[in-house]
Amino acid sequence: MNFSSKLLENAVAEFSKLPGVGQKTALRLVLHLLNQNKQEVEQFSGAITKLRNEIQFCATCHNISDTAICEICSSPKRDAGVICVVEDTRDVMAIENTSQFNGLYHVLGGLISPMDGVGPTDLQVDSLVERLKDGEVKEVIFALSATMEGDTTIFYLNKKLKPFNITISTIARGIAFGGELEYVDEITLGRSIVTRVPYENSLTK
Amino acid sequence: MNFSSKLLENAVAEFSKLPGVGQKTALRLVLHLLNQNKQEVEQFSGAITKLRNEIQFCATCHNISDTAICEICSSPKRDAGVICVVEDTRDVMAIENTSQFNGLYHVLGGLISPMDGVGPTDLQVDSLVERLKDGEVKEVIFALSATMEGDTTIFYLNKKLKPFNITISTIARGIAFGGELEYVDEITLGRSIVTRVPYENSLTK
């Protein structure tokens, strides 16, 4: 593209680095910011710099936090006997939004993926094992994506956690609520028949 | 959404203000930036602040510029006898990308739109009239969107520029190159028959 300004070109180049943002979208966003007053633009760029410079990761669960120990880990209202293992912060938010879970989390920071060169040592595995040592934790729930990487990670962690004599579970897989049978893929549908549950248990409460 | 960090929430809120960016996209972009090193994030926010604080608008054509008079207006290679009137910077870029125009531009900064409360006084109309006074300009080309607002603006400007005894033209409307007849809307197709051109003129050079 033919920019009339080097400053504009730089800003567009920076925005284009963001995932899913092409050059045309970047230009639209930059021109939008250019129409805002200086204070608003300062606020925008300030929020990002501040976030990057001041953000911490909870020493216990490794979730994003403003403090050394995150709100969830330090809350006396949460059940410290259950740990839900997730891939990243977004998953914590998603589960928190359901209001169905009152335990603690453990953010792995990724999934085992040999193709991408991510092995167990790149993830927060040792600290998870460490958290189980005092015997307070009774159950670990794996809430990982239903992908090859997710399954590999569960397989690996399951072996690691076996010695602790705790309940190990994974979130239920099956047909989504509101899903129509004819559009469900065969693997999900097939497994949902094999892993059928008693009718009483299937009711939402 | 349930953010585990106030800093994160602020950054997501700022990104959500951008056009076409919802909260989920904003979160994805912010988490992406969080994964970059501090220097890269500084560079990102720096480029935007610098753009907003240092950008200028060309005193002649009102296009975005790094200097008081933009590159195009100050270039001796451009034909100062032709002015192409456009809505905004993006249109200048689009036309420059075609490499088919060698004249100067005039950026109106919008289109007349009574619905949005934009009248002629909100646009760079007076300075366009001013540019015609020394008699150097022989032709004004309107390259505005083929919308009600574009047509209204052309109608208004045409009356304003009549007294100057210059050629006033608009960019050609018709069927796009590669367009299939059956998918073209009736108005465009109908007008393209009425405003047909001699075959020799229609060939791309």
Interface residues (C-beta under 8 A of the other chain):
Chain A: M1 N2 F3 S4 S5 K6 L7 L8 N10 A11 A13 E14 K17 L18 P19 G20 V21 T25 L27 R28 L29 V30 L31 H32 L33 L34 Q36 K38 V41 E42 Q43 F44 S45 G46 A47 I48 T49 K50 L51 R52 N53 E54 I55 N63 I64 S65 D66 C70 E71 I72 D88 T89 R90 V92 M93 E96 N97
Chain B: M1 N2 F3 S4 S5 K6 L7 L8 N10 A11 A13 E14 K17 L18 P19 G20 V21 T25 L27 R28 L29 V30 L31 H32 L33 L34 Q36 K38 V41 E42 Q43 F44 S45 G46 A47 I48 T49 K50 L51 R52 N53 E54 I55 N63 I64 S65 D66 C70 E71 I72 D88 T89 R90 V92 M93 E96 N97
